[in-house]
Amino acid sequence: MLGLSGEALFTAVMALTLGLQGAWSLLKTLRSRASAVGTVSDMKLGADGLVPVVDFVGADGTAGRFCADHDGYLKLGETVPVRYDRRAPHRVRIATFQGSYLRPILALVLAPFVLSLARTIETRHDSVAPLDRVAVYIPLRVSLLDLESCARRSCSAARLERRLHAYDRARVAAEPLASPSVRAGILDVQRSLRAVRRGGAHPPAAPIAALRSTLIDGEAVPVP
């Protein structure tokens, strides 16, 4: 997806989710909440001490009561601004900036920074030293040669299984350092090997040869 590495893709999705959640929460606060004036009518003993109980009546006649557990500094008889959901009056809170807007605004502010982190991760991923890539590409190429030989002529089931295991080990080692072109080639090989892993099929030569060619021509891997 989008040609990103796994780590960068996860970070980009997290940034997108954070931004959407912030935008949705802010939109709900702005559009679906009504204002009212509440009065502290009682104090209850909670786990963290006295908790103010607030009664309110909205402009449309909606009446409600709630515990303002995060506003224990309030006093009996004090009036406070309240916001509530017209469709669900039990969803109510004291209308402070912190309670209504702080979290969605923080999410919207943080989302671009998280997205820039994904870009940084991908840049770092694509700037891997060539020698580091060669170190993991050579075993991958050798395992591809072995698989291709089974595609050109039949191998016993036991030999094919051993070569598939060798390819998997080399692939897992190479993927964290792989360039986008090599990752695309690995995906093609993985798709083509699904039937082989289920049994009763030989490895297809074309995607294996294509990935091996990419490793040599596009990545300057010396021929072992």
Buried (B, 14 or more C-beta within 10 A) or exposed (E): EEEBBEBBBEBBBBBBEBBEBBBEBBEEBEEBBBEBBBBBEEBEEEEEEBBBBBBBBBEEEBEBBBBBEEBEEBEEEEEBEBBBBEEEBEBBBBBBEEBBBEBBBEBBEBBEEBBEBBBEBBEEBEEBEEEEBBEBBBBBBBBBBBBBBBBEEEBEEEEBBEBBEBBBEBBEBBBEBBBEBBBBBBEBBBEBBEEBEEEEEBBBBEBBBBBBEBBEEEBEBEEE
